[in-house]
Amino acid sequence: IWREVLQDSRTLLVDWVVKVDPDAVVLIQILRQQLQQLHDGGVLGRAEQANGMFVNNCLHGLHGPIEILSRKGLLTYAGGYEWTALVS
């Protein structure tokens, strides 16, 4: 699925990409507030200057019911480089 996301030109127009399993429940307003806090607090800016960020909710990487990547984090993932993980 990530290959398809990377091929979509709209991917580069957003700060965050969120993939949610069909059986997961997401309270989008709460998620939006938490991501906004990262942005406003400067955490996202610092991470984007490096290799980007992903919010990790699984001990084994991107295998959880919800996967959240910053724009640059997604590009870093595509390139196979290491990135800054924010463990939830």
C-alpha positions in Angstrom: 0.0 0.0 0.0 2.9 2.4 0.7 4.0 2.2 -2.9 0.6 3.4 -4.0 0.6 6.2 -1.4 4.1 7.4 -2.6 2.9 7.4 -6.3 0.0 9.7 -5.4 1.1 13.3 -5.9 -1.2 14.6 -3.2 1.0 12.9 -0.6 3.5 15.8 -0.8 0.8 18.3 -0.1 0.1 17.2 3.5 2.1 17.3 6.7 1.0 13.9 7.9 -0.1 10.6 6.2 -2.3 8.3 8.3 -3.0 4.7 7.4 -5.8 3.1 9.4 -6.8 -0.6 9.4 -10.5 -1.0 8.5 -11.4 -2.5 11.9 -9.6 0.3 13.9 -11.4 3.2 15.6 -9.8 6.6 15.3 -11.1 9.7 17.0 -9.9 12.1 14.3 -10.3 15.3 16.3 -8.1 14.0 19.1 -5.5 12.7 16.6 -5.6 16.1 14.9 -5.0 17.9 18.2 -2.1 15.7 19.1 -0.4 16.1 15.8 -1.0 19.8 16.0 0.8 19.9 19.3 3.8 18.2 17.7 3.8 20.8 15.0 3.3 23.8 17.3 5.9 22.5 19.8 8.6 22.4 17.2 9.0 18.6 17.4 7.8 18.1 13.8 10.0 20.9 12.5 13.1 19.4 14.0 12.3 16.0 12.8 11.5 17.2 9.3 15.0 18.8 9.1 16.4 15.4 9.8 14.7 12.3 8.4 11.1 12.9 9.3 9.0 11.2 11.9 6.5 8.4 12.4 4.3 7.7 15.4 5.0 4.2 16.4 2.2 2.2 18.1 3.7 -1.3 17.5 7.0 -2.7 18.9 7.8 -4.2 15.4 7.6 -1.0 13.4 4.9 -0.1 10.9 2.5 -3.0 11.7 0.0 -1.5 14.0 -3.7 -0.7 13.3 -2.8 2.9 12.7 0.4 4.2 11.1 1.2 7.9 11.1 4.1 9.4 9.1 5.2 12.9 8.5 5.8 13.9 4.9 9.5 13.6 5.1 9.2 10.5 7.3 7.3 8.8 4.4 10.0 9.8 1.9 12.6 8.5 4.3 10.7 5.2 4.6 10.6 5.0 0.8 14.4 5.5 0.7 15.1 3.0 3.4 16.8 5.4 5.7 16.6 5.7 9.5 14.2 8.2 11.0 13.0 9.7 14.2 10.4 7.6 15.9 7.9 9.0 18.4 6.7 6.0 20.4 3.1 6.3 21.6 
